[in-house]
Amino acid sequence: MLFTGMLGDRVGHARMLQIGLVGYAGASLAASFATSGTQVIVWRSIMGIAGAMVIPTTLAIITRIFPREEQGKAIGIWAGVNSLGIALGPILGGLIIENLEWGWVFRINVPLAVVAVIAGFFIVPNIRGEASKKIDFVGAALSTVGLASLIFGLTEAGERGWTEASVVVTLVIAVVLLVGFAFQQKRVENPLLQMSLFTKRRFTIGVLVLGLMAIVMMSINFTNTLYLQFVQTHTPLETGVRFIPLALGIFIGAGIADQLVSRTGTTTVVATGFIGIAIISFAAGFLASDTTYWVFGIILFGWGFFLGNVAASATDAVMGAIPKEHVGVGAGMSMVVRMVFGAIGTVLISILGTVYTNQFDSEAANVPELTNEIISQARESIGAARGVAGQLPDEVAAMLVGIANDSFMSGWQVVMFIISGLALLGIFVTAVFLPKEDEE
């Protein structure tokens, strides 16, 4: 996304958007006819490259075509509409999987991309940034491989542990490459990323805030999906429908963020958002396996509302601090930070898994009806326990499910308290370091 953001600044954001949409549609269509898992992975990788052309470009276009006084409102709408995917994606995916052949999960992208390309051709101006056509290929390689190594290492650390050789090696490679990238950017004539941007507190702290928000969002999405599907035993479609309050909350929270900022300032809105997240997350730590949905739905909406406040306000602060000629790279940077910190969020899921396994082992050892074979399979995860329970007599299955639910909810509570702590950190960082107004 950093590289494609830079290309968008040079060749024009509308052109980059159109190329990305066409590439995404083509790779989606090819993936829908894949005959092996390897083919799906290859086409998904190409979809990822094409998506990297689309995601930062949309934010860059909004920043370029709207005057500064209207950007906050436009970015709020952009963030709010993005939230609809949180609800519509799982719902559409569930409907397709239950009623159509799996390939339609990919084919549905094609008509959407066609409409977007045609509309964009007539509506979106192809605004360029810098006149220079020189491309920092060395910086692009260092940043791409370095960030990929970092995300891979963080993700695998959550699964394999921090001492695993592949994790350690990958993270060391990431540090070396990213440090090399930082030094290289200070010396090259046309850098991929203007390091001077980090001297602006609105940009630097705004990016950090977006990172903290990404950890919270990733953790909430993963834990809630596991809770709804394996503790409350909803189907994937039913789970997707139950995420609607979260998406609605983000939509409303992001939509009104600009009005709140105009009255109280960015710092107050972002800090208040983190306060709301901290309180709700702490309260969510006391939910039970049989909590009624109206309570859970209110919590989801609250999370979404305050996350929307933070996301829209912080994104506006970041983009407002970037010179017009570099908005593509700036947009890419904000998105990359979300991905990197989102990978850290997966580490929290591993904490939940560790708590689950430890408590499950302790409780299951006191139940004679649960053999070592049953325990060894069910201790892996709440999903594995549900799968094993489906093959056991009702009485034994009920005991197994009860232990699994209790163990999961203990891990859930730990993760919720950690999220609350991260939100408290967000309050401190925002209140102390984030300027209320754009810097001159």
C-alpha positions in Angstrom: 0.0 0.0 0.0 2.9 2.4 0.6 4.2 1.7 -3.0 0.8 1.9 -4.7 0.1 5.1 -2.7 3.3 6.6 -4.1 2.3 5.4 -7.6 -1.1 7.0 -7.2 0.6 10.3 -6.3 2.5 10.2 -9.6 0.2 8.6 -12.2 -3.1 9.9 -10.8 -5.4 8.4 -8.1 -8.3 7.8 -10.4 -6.2 5.7 -12.8 -4.7 3.8 -9.9 -8.2 3.1 -8.6 -9.4 1.9 -12.0 -6.4 -0.4 -12.5 -6.9 -1.8 -9.0 -10.6 -2.5 -9.5 -10.0 -4.2 -12.8 -7.2 -6.4 -11.3 -9.4 -7.2 -8.3 -12.3 -8.2 -10.5 -10.2 -10.3 -12.8 -8.4 -12.2 -9.9 -11.8 -12.7 -8.2 -13.2 -14.3 -11.3 -10.2 -16.6 -11.7 -10.3 -17.6 -8.1 -14.0 -18.6 -8.4 -12.9 -21.3 -10.9 -9.9 -22.6 -8.9 -9.6 -26.3 -8.6 -7.1 -26.4 -5.7 -6.3 -24.6 -2.5 -3.0 -23.5 -4.0 -4.8 -21.8 -6.9 -7.1 -20.0 -4.5 -4.1 -18.7 -2.6 -2.3 -17.5 -5.7 -5.4 -15.6 -6.9 -6.0 -14.2 -3.5 -2.5 -12.8 -3.4 -3.1 -11.0 -6.7 -6.4 -9.7 -5.2 -4.3 -8.4 -2.3 -2.0 -6.5 -4.7 -5.0 -5.1 -6.5 -6.7 -4.2 -3.2 -3.6 -2.3 -2.2 -4.2 -0.1 -5.2 -7.8 0.6 -4.2 -7.9 1.0 -0.5 -5.4 3.9 0.1 -6.5 5.5 -3.2 -10.1 6.1 -2.1 -8.9 8.0 0.9 -6.4 10.0 -1.1 -9.1 11.0 -3.6 -11.3 12.2 -0.8 -8.5 14.2 0.7 -7.6 15.8 -2.7 -11.0 16.8 -4.0 -12.5 18.2 -0.7 -11.3 21.4 0.9 -9.8 21.1 4.4 -13.0 22.4 6.1 -15.0 19.6 4.5 -12.5 16.8 4.7 -13.6 15.7 8.2 -17.2 15.2 7.1 -16.1 13.4 3.9 -13.7 11.1 5.8 -16.4 10.4 8.4 -18.8 9.2 5.6 -15.9 7.2 4.0 -15.2 5.5 7.4 -18.9 5.0 8.0 -19.6 3.3 4.6 -16.5 1.1 5.1 -18.2 -0.1 8.3 -21.1 -1.5 6.2 -18.7 -4.2 5.0 -18.4 -5.4 8.6 -22.1 -6.3 8.5 -22.7 -7.0 4.8 -19.6 -9.2 4.2 -20.5 -11.9 6.7 -24.2 -11.8 5.8 -23.6 -12.0 2.1 -20.9 -14.7 2.6 -23.3 -16.7 4.7 -26.1 -16.5 2.3 -23.9 -17.5 -0.6 -22.3 -20.4 1.1 -25.7 -21.7 2.3 -27.5 -21.3 -1.0 -25.0 -21.1 -3.9 -21.8 -22.8 -5.1 -18.8 -21.4 -3.2 -17.3 -19.7 -6.2 -19.9 -17.0 -6.0 -18.2 -15.6 -3.0 -15.6 -14.3 -5.5 -17.8 -13.8 -8.5 -20.0 -11.2 -6.6 -17.0 -8.9 -6.8 -17.1 -8.6 -10.6 -20.3 -6.7 -11.2 -19.5 -4.4 -8.3 -16.1 -3.6 -9.7 -17.6 -3.0 -13.2 -20.0 -0.4 -11.8 -17.3 1.3 -9.8 -14.9 1.5 -12.8 -17.5 3.0 -15.1 -18.8 5.4 -12.5 -15.3 6.4 -11.5 -14.3 7.0 -15.1 -16.9 9.8 -15.5 -17.0 11.1 -12.0 -13.5 10.9 -10.3 -10.9 13.4 -11.5 -7.4 12.0 -12.1 -5.5 14.3 -9.8 -1.7 13.8 -9.7 0.7 14.7 -6.9 4.4 15.3 -7.5 5.6 16.1 -11.0 8.6 13.8 -10.6 8.3 10.4 -12.2 11.2 8.8 -10.3 10.1 5.8 -8.3 11.9 4.6 -5.2 12.1 0.9 -6.0 14.6 0.2 -3.3 12.5 1.8 -0.6 9.4 -0.1 -2.0 11.3 -3.4 -1.7 12.6 -2.8 1.8 9.3 -1.6 3.2 7.2 -4.3 1.5 9.4 -7.3 2.5 10.0 -5.7 6.0 6.4 -5.1 6.7 5.4 -8.6 5.4 8.0 -10.2 7.6 6.7 -8.2 10.6 3.1 -9.1 10.1 4.0 -12.7 9.5 6.1 -12.9 12.6 3.5 -11.2 14.8 0.8 -13.5 13.5 2.8 -16.7 13.8 4.0 -15.6 17.3 0.4 -15.8 18.4 0.1 -19.4 17.1 3.6 -20.8 17.7 5.0 -18.7 20.5 7.7 -16.0 20.6 10.6 -18.4 21.0 9.9 -20.4 17.8 12.9 -20.2 15.5 10.9 -19.1 12.4 9.2 -16.4 14.5 12.5 -15.0 15.9 14.2 -15.1 12.5 11.3 -13.4 10.7 11.0 -10.6 13.3 14.8 -10.0 13.2 14.6 -9.8 9.4 11.7 -7.3 9.7 13.6 -5.1 12.2 16.8 -5.0 10.0 14.9 -4.2 6.8 12.6 -1.6 8.3 15.6 0.2 10.1 17.4 0.0 6.7 14.3 1.5 5.1 14.2 4.4 7.5 17.9 5.2 6.9 17.5 4.8 3.1 14.5 7.2 3.0 16.6 10.0 4.6 19.2 9.7 1.9 17.3 9.1 -1.4 16.4 12.0 -3.6 12.7 10.9 -4.1 11.8 8.8 -1.0 8.8 6.6 -0.9 7.9 8.0 2.5 8.7 11.5 3.6 10.2 11.0 7.0 9.6 14.6 7.8 5.9 13.8 8.2 6.8 12.2 11.6 7.9 15.6 12.9 4.2 16.6 12.8 2.5 15.4 16.0 -1.0 15.3 14.4 0.4 12.8 11.9 2.5 10.7 14.3 0.1 10.5 17.2 -2.9 10.1 14.8 -1.1 7.1 13.2 -0.4 5.6 16.7 -4.1 6.1 17.7 -5.2 4.3 14.5 -2.9 1.5 15.5 -4.4 1.1 18.9 -7.8 1.2 17.4 -6.8 -1.6 15.0 -5.7 -3.8 17.8 -9.0 -3.3 19.6 -11.0 -3.8 16.4 -9.2 -7.0 15.4 -9.6 -8.4 19.0 -13.3 -7.6 19.1 -14.0 -9.1 15.7 -12.2 -12.4 16.5 -13.4 -12.9 20.0 -17.0 -12.0 19.2 -17.1 -14.4 16.2 -15.8 -17.3 18.3 -18.3 -16.4 21.1 -21.3 -16.2 18.8 -20.5 -19.3 16.8 -19.0 -21.7 19.3 -20.4 -20.6 22.7 -23.8 -19.5 21.6 -23.8 -21.9 18.7 -25.1 -19.6 15.9 -24.4 -20.5 12.2 -22.0 -18.3 10.2 -25.0 -16.5 8.7 -26.7 -15.9 12.0 -23.4 -14.7 13.4 -23.0 -12.2 10.5 -26.5 -10.8 11.1 -25.7 -10.3 14.8 -22.8 -8.1 13.9 -25.1 -5.5 12.5 -25.1 -3.4 15.7 -21.3 -3.1 15.5 -21.4 -1.9 11.9 -24.4 0.5 12.7 -22.5 1.9 15.6 -19.4 2.6 13.5 -21.5 4.1 10.8 -23.2 6.5 13.2 -20.1 7.2 15.3 -17.9 8.0 12.2 -20.7 10.0 10.6 -21.1 12.4 13.5 -17.4 12.6 14.4 -16.8 15.7 12.4 -19.6 17.6 14.1 -18.1 16.6 17.5 -14.6 17.6 16.4 -15.9 21.1 15.3 -17.4 21.7 18.7 -14.8 20.2 21.1 -11.6 19.4 19.1 -10.0 16.2 17.9 -8.3 15.5 21.2 -11.5 15.5 23.2 -13.4 13.4 20.7 -10.6 10.7 20.4 -10.0 10.6 24.2 -13.8 10.3 24.8 -14.0 7.5 22.3 -11.2 5.6 24.1 -13.0 6.2 27.4 -16.1 4.7 26.0 -14.2 1.7 24.6 -12.4 1.2 28.0 -15.7 1.2 30.0 -17.6 -1.1 27.5 -14.7 -3.6 27.3 -14.4 -3.8 31.0 -18.1 -4.5 31.3 -18.0 -7.0 28.5 -15.5 -9.0 30.6 -18.3 -10.0 32.8 -20.6 -11.5 30.1 -21.6 -15.1 30.5 -21.9 -17.9 28.0 -25.7 -17.5 28.0 -26.0 -13.7 27.9 -29.1 -12.6 26.1 -28.5 -11.0 22.7 -30.2 -7.6 23.5 -27.4 -7.1 26.1 -24.7 -8.3 23.7 -26.1 -6.2 20.9 -26.0 -3.0 23.0 -22.4 -3.7 23.8 -21.6 -4.2 20.1 -23.3 -0.9 19.2 -21.4 0.9 21.9 -18.1 -0.5 20.7 -18.9 0.5 17.2 -20.0 4.0 18.1 -16.8 4.9 19.9 -14.6 3.1 17.4 -16.2 5.1 14.7 -15.5 8.3 16.6 -11.8 7.4 17.0 -11.4 6.1 13.5 -12.9 9.1 11.6 -11.3 11.7 13.9 -7.8 10.2 13.9 -7.9 9.5 10.1 -8.9 13.1 9.5 -6.0 14.3 11.8 -3.5 12.1 9.8 -4.7 13.2 6.4 -4.9 16.8 7.4 -1.2 16.8 8.4 0.0 15.5 5.0 0.9 17.8 2.0 -1.5 17.4 -0.9 1.2 16.0 -3.1 1.9 13.1 -0.8 -1.7 12.1 0.2 -1.4 8.8 -1.6 1.6 7.7 0.5 0.0 9.1 3.6 -3.2 7.2 3.1 -1.1 4.0 2.5 0.8 4.6 5.7 -2.4 4.9 7.7 -3.7 1.7 6.3 -0.4 -0.2 6.7 -0.3 0.8 10.4 -3.8 -0.6 10.8 -2.7 -3.9 9.3 0.5 -4.2 11.4 -1.3 -3.4 14.7 -4.2 -5.6 13.6 -1.6 -8.5 13.4 -0.7 -7.6 17.0 -4.4 -8.1 17.8 -4.1 -11.7 16.8 -1.6 -12.2 19.6 -4.4 -11.3 22.1 -6.4 -14.2 20.6 -3.5 -16.5 21.4 -3.7 -15.3 25.0 -7.4 -16.3 25.0 -6.3 -19.7 23.7 -3.7 -20.1 26.4 -6.1 -19.3 29.2 -8.7 -21.7 27.6 -6.2 -24.5 27.4 -4.9 -24.1 30.9 -8.3 -24.0 32.5 -9.7 -26.8 30.3 -6.9 -29.1 31.3 -7.4 -28.3 35.0 -11.2 -28.9 35.0 -11.3 -31.8 32.5 -8.8 -33.8 34.6 -11.4 -34.0 37.4 -14.0 -35.6 35.1 -13.5 -39.4 34.8 -15.9 -39.6 31.8 -13.5 -37.5 29.7 -10.7 -39.8 28.4 -7.2 -38.6 27.5 -8.1 -38.8 23.8 -11.2 -36.6 24.2 -9.2 -34.1 26.3 -6.3 -33.9 23.9 -8.7 -33.0 21.0 -11.0 -30.7 22.9 -8.2 -28.7 24.6 -7.1 -27.2 21.3 -10.0 -24.6 21.0 -13.6 -24.0 21.8 -14.4 -25.0 18.2 -12.6 -28.3 18.6 -14.4 -29.1 21.8 -17.8 -28.5 20.1 -16.7 -30.9 17.3 -15.7 -33.6 19.8 -18.9 -33.1 21.8 -21.0 -33.8 18.7 -19.6 -37.4 18.7 -20.3 -38.2 22.4 -23.3 -39.3 24.4 -25.5 -36.4 25.5 -24.5 -36.5 29.2 -20.7 -36.6 28.5 -21.1 -34.0 25.7 -22.9 -31.6 28.1 -20.1 -31.9 30.6 -17.5 -31.3 27.9 -19.3 -28.3 26.5 -19.8 -26.8 30.0 -16.0 -27.0 30.7 -15.2 -25.6 27.3 -17.6 -22.7 27.7 -16.3 -21.8 31.2 -12.7 -22.0 29.9 -13.4 -19.8 26.9 -15.2 -17.2 29.0 -12.2 -17.0 31.3 -10.0 -16.3 28.3 -12.6 -13.9 27.0 -12.5 -11.9 30.3 -8.7 -11.6 30.2 -8.8 -10.3 26.6 -11.6 -7.8 27.4 -9.5 -6.5 30.4 -6.5 -6.1 28.1 -8.6 -4.2 25.5 -9.8 -2.0 28.3 -6.1 -1.4 29.3 -5.2 -0.5 25.7 -8.0 2.0 25.6 -6.7 3.6 28.7 -3.3 3.9 27.0 -5.1 5.5 24.1 -6.7 8.1 26.5 -3.2 9.0 27.8 -1.5 9.2 24.4 -4.3 11.3 23.0 -4.7 13.7 26.0 -1.0 14.3 26.4 0.4 14.3 22.8 -2.4 14.8 20.2 -2.8 18.6 19.2 -6.4 19.8 19.1 -5.9 21.7 15.8 -4.0 21.2 12.6 -0.4 22.3 12.9 0.9 25.1 10.7 
